[in-house]
C-alpha cells in the first residue's frame, strides 16, 4: 500500500443524503478510510436525508452551505449548484492540505472546485465521472444556448486537461471521452457497484404477499431515480401496449423530477397495471427489487457514453434479469449481452419493451437472474470496485511524485 495518504473528495451529496452519488461516495470513502485519511467536502444534507441511516465510518466531513430551491426547477437546481460550488471553493482552500484531490460530477461543474483545490494545494486532481454534461442537458432538451454549451465544454476541457487521471464508470463513457479529445492514457474504467443480497426465496415470497403481488403476477420494476434522464415514459408506453393482457404489473419505485408527470399520465390513461411506490430506505428497496421478476434500465435516446445507471449493478446483486432500454453500445446493453442476464431494446422504444416482456415471460427469468448474480459476484462487488479505486488513486500519487 505504501504511505498513508490524505485524500480530499468534493461532491455536493454525501450521507445522510440518499442520492445515488451520496451512497457511492459514502461507501467508497468508508472503505478508503481503512488505509488512508479521507476528507469529504459536501453540502448540508438536503436529498431525502431522512431515508437512510447510513453514516460512513472514519471519514472527516466538511459541510458547505448552498441554497435549497426545488430541484424540479432548472433555475432552482442551477442556483443550488452554483451556490454550493462558490461556498465549497472557499472551504476547499481552507482544508488541511491533501495529497490528492478527487472531484466527482455531482453537481456537473464541481470539477472546477476540485481543480481550484488541487492548484491551491499543489496536488494532483483525479476526476471520477458518473455523468457527462452538458451532453445530458442537451439530450434532455433542457439546454439550447450555443454560447452556454460552448462555455461548458470549454470548462470541461480545462478540468479534464488538468486532471492527472479520469475514472469513468463504463466502457462507453471512456469511448465518448476519447472521441471528445481526452487522452486515452488518462482514463481508467472502474464501474460502480451494488450491495449483494443473498437469495432468500422465503423472504421474496413474504414481500410479494405483503405487496399483494402473489406468485402468478409478472412484476416489472424500475427502481431508483425517476428523473428526466431515465425516460420512464417508455415504461408507461409498454404498460399501454400490455393493458389488455392480464398478468403483468409495472412498478416504479422511487422519486424524482419526472414522477409527478408520470403519475398524471398513468391516471389519465387509466393504467391499472402501473403502481408507484415512494422512495424508501435501502434495505426495504432491496427487498422489493429482489421480489420483482424483471427490471428495466432506461435512458433517453442520445445518452450513449454519458451515463451508466448504477441501478444495473443493484439489479444484478438482487439476482434478477433486466431489459436495457438504452442506446446501442451503452454499458447496460453490453452487460446484458456479456453475461446473458437480460436483453437490449433501443432507447425510447416502449413497444419494443412490451415485446421483450412478452418474449421473456416464456423464458426462465430465475436462470437469467442467477447469471446476473454470478457476474455481479465476480466483477461488480463493492469490495472489488473500492479496492480497484484505492489502488488507482495510490498509483496516481506515486506517479505524480516521481
N, C-alpha and C positions, 0 to 999 in steps of 0.2 A: 504493500500500500504506500509506503513512503511516509513523509511527514504529514502531520495533521494540518489540514487547510482550514482557512476561514472563507466560507462561500456565502456570497450575498445574492439572494433571489429577489427579483422585482416582479410583482404581479398584483393586480388590484384585489383579486379574491383569494381568500385563504380561510380555512375553517375557523369559526363555525359557519362561514358562508357555505351553502350547499350546492354551489355550481360545480360543473364538471371540472373546470380548471382548478378550483379550490381543493377538491378531493385529490386530484392527481398531484398537485404540488404538495399538499399536506402529507401524503404517503411517501412521496419522493424525499421530502425534507426530513421526515422522521427516520427513514432508512439511512440517509446520508449522515444524519447526526450520530449514528453509531461509530463512525470513523472520523468525522470532521465537525468543526464548529459551523453551524448553519444559522444565518440571519435571514429573515424574510421581511421585505418592505412591502406592506399591503395596505389596503384601505380598511376603514372600520366596517365591521360586518353589516351587510345590507341585503344579502341574496339568500332568502329563505333560511335566515340564520337560526331559526328555532327547529329546523327539520333534521338536525344531526347532532349527535353527542360526541362526534369525533373531535378530539383535540390532540394534534401531533405532539409527541413527547420529545424533549431535548432540543427544541427549536426556539430561538430568540426572535420574537416578532416585534417589528416597529410599525405602528399604525399611522397612516397619513389620512387627513380628512379630505372629503370631497362632497359635492352636492349629491342629493339623493332624489333626483327627479324620476318620474315614471319611465321605466326602461322601454315601454312600448312606443314612446315618442322618440323619433330620431334626434330631434333637437335636445330633448332631455338626456338621452343617452350620451350624446356627444359632449354636453356640458359636464355630465358626471365624469366622463373620461378625461376631459381637459383639466378639470379642477383637481382630479386625483394626480394627474401627471405633474402639474405645477407644484402641488404640495409634496409629492414624492421626490421631485427633483431637489427640493430643499433638503429633505430628510436624507437623501442619498449622499449628499455632500458632507453630512454630519456624522454618519455612522462610523463605527470603528473600521479602520482600513482593512478591506478584504484581500484575499489572494486571488480571487476570481469573482467576476460579476456575471450572473446568469439572468437574462431577461426573457420572460415568456411573451405571449402575444394576447394578453387579456388585461387591458384594452389593446387594440391592434397597434397603437402608436407608443406603447410603453417601452419599446426598444430604444427610443430616444432617451428615456430616463436611464436605462441601463448603460447606454453609450456615454452619457454625461458622467455617471458614477465611475465607469471604467477609466475615463480620461482624468477625472478629478483625482482618483486614487492611483493612477498609472498602473492599472492592472488589466489583464485580458478580459474580453467580453465574449460570452457564449450566448447565442440566441436559441431558445427552444421554441420552434414554430409549430403551433397547433392549427393555425389558420393563416390564410394568405389574403391580405387586404391590400389595395381596395378592390381586388377582383371579386370578392364575395359580395360587396356592396353593389358593384356594377351588375353582377349576375342577378341580384335580387331586385334590380330596378330602383334602388334607393339612392344611387349616386349618379348624377348626369353631367356635372360640371367638368368640362375638359381641363380647365385650369386646376381644379382641386385634385382630379385624378392624376394629372401630371406631377403636381407637387408631392402628393402622397407617394407616388412611385419613386420620385427623386429621393425622398426621405428614406424609403426602403433601401435604395441603392447605397446611401451613405451608411446606414446601420449595418447592412449585410457586408458591405465592403470593409467596414471597420472591425467586424467580428472576427475573432480568431477561429471560430467554428460555428456552424449552424446545425442544430439537431432537428430533424424532421420526423414526423410520426408515420410516414407512409412512403412507399416507393414512388407512387405517383407524384407526391409533393417534391421529392428530390428531382424527378424529371422535369417538373414545372419550373423549379427554381433554376435548374441548369439551362432550360430554354430561355429563361429571363436574363441569363448572363452571369449567374453566380458560379464561381469557381467550383467545379465538382469535387475537388480535393478537400474543400472546406466542409462538405456536407456529410453528416452521419445519419443513418436511418436507425432510429430506436423507437419502435412502436410503444404506445401506451398499453394499459393492462386492465384486467378486471379482477374481481375477488371471487375465487373459486367457491362453488357451493357443492358440497358432497351430495351426490344423488340420494334422494330420500323419497321413494315412492309414496310412503305413508303420509309424509308431510305435504307432498304435492296433492294427494287426494283430499286431505283436510282443507287445504287452501281452496281448491276448486269447489268443494262442497260449501265452504263458507261464502264463496262468491256467487254460488248458485249456478256454476258452470257445468257441474256433473261430469260424466266421462264421455258422453257422446258428442258434445259440442266441440267444434273446432275453434279454438281461441287463437286469433291472430292479433298480435300485440305490437304496438310501438311504445317503447319505454324510454323516457328521457325528455330532454328539452323539446317542447312543442313550439319551436321557433319558426321564423320565416325561412331559414335555410333548409329546414327539414322537409318542406314541401308536402305537408301531410294531407293536402287535398287529394293526393293520389290514393291515400287510404280510403277517403270518402268516395272517390271515383270507383274503387274496387267494391266498396260496400254497396253502391248503387247497382253495379253490374250483378251482384250476387243477392240482392234483396229478395228476389223471388225464389231463391234456393235455400231452403231451411238447413239449419245445422251449423252455421258459421256466426261468430261474433267477433267484431273488430273492437279492440280495446286500446284506447290512447291513454297511457299512464304518464302523468307529469304535467307541468305547467309551462307557460311560455307565451311570447308575444302573439303567436298565431292562434292560440287556443280559443279565445272568445269568438273569433270569426268562424272557426271550425264548428264550435258548438251551435252557433246560429244557423250555419248551413245544414248541419245534421238535423236540427229540429225542424227547419223549414222544409226539408225534403222528407221528413217523417221516417228517418232511418232508425228503425227499431233494432237493427243489427249492429249498432255502434254504441259503445259505452265510453264515458270519460271518467277517469279516476284522477284525483288530485295528487300532487307531489306528496310523497310520504318518506319516512326515514329509510335509510339504505337497506337495512335488514328486511323490512317489510316489502320494499320494492323488489329485492332479490327473490323473495318467496313468490311474489306474483309473477316475476319473469320466469321462474322455474315451472310455475303452474301452467303457463301458456303452452300452446302446441307449436306455434310458429311465430317468428318475429319479422318485423320489417325494418330495414335500414334504408332511409331515403334522403336524397338531397335534390335541390333544384337543378335543372339542366345547366351545364356550363361551369360546374364547380370541380371538374376534374383537377386533381392536384392542389386544390385549395383547402380542403378539409377532409379529415379521416375520422368519422364518428367513432369515438371510443366505446360507444354502446355495443359495437361489434364484438369487442372482447368480453363485455359483460354477458352478452348472449351466449357466446361460446363457453364462458365459465359456468353458466347455468345449464349447460348441456342441451341446448336447443338449436335447431337449424334456423336459417333466416333467408329472406328474399332481399337482395340488394337492388334497390330501385335507384340506380346511380349511373353516371356516365361510364361508358366503356373504358376499361383501363384503370378505373378507380380502385383504391385499395380494398374496400369491402367486396367488390366483384372478384378481385384476384384471390382473396381469402376463400370465398365460397367455392371457387374452382380448384384452388390448390389443395384444399382439404376435403372436397366433396361434402361440404356441410351446408350447402344452400344453393340458390340459383340466382342468376342475374337477369334483371329486367331493365330496359332503357329508362333513364331518368325521366320522370313526368308521365310515364305510361301506366295510368290507372287500369286500363283494360288489360294490359299485359300482366299487371299484378294479379288481377282477378283470374286470368288464365293460368298463371303459375300456381295459384292457390288450388284451383280445381285439379290440376295435374298432381300436385304434391299430396293431396288428400289420399290418393291411391298408393302412395309410397310409404316406406317405413320412416316416419319422422323421428322416431326414437333412435333408429340406427344412425341417421344423419346427425342427430344430437350427440350421440356417443362419439362420432368422428370429430365433431366440433370441440367437445371436451378434451379429447385426447390431444388435439392440436394445440388447444389452449395450454394444457399442462406442459407440453413440450417446448412451446415457444413464447407464450404470452402471459406468464405469471408476473405478479408484482416483483417477486424476488429476482427473476430473470431480467426484467426491464430496469429496475433501480440499480442492480449491480452493473449492468452494461453502462448506465448513465454515470455511475460513480467512476468506473474505470476510464470512461471517455473524458470526464472533467479532470481527473488526475493527470491523464496524458496531455491534455491541453496546457495545464500549468507547467508540466515538465518541459514540454517543447518550447513554450514561450520563454522559459527561464534559461534555456540552453544558449 
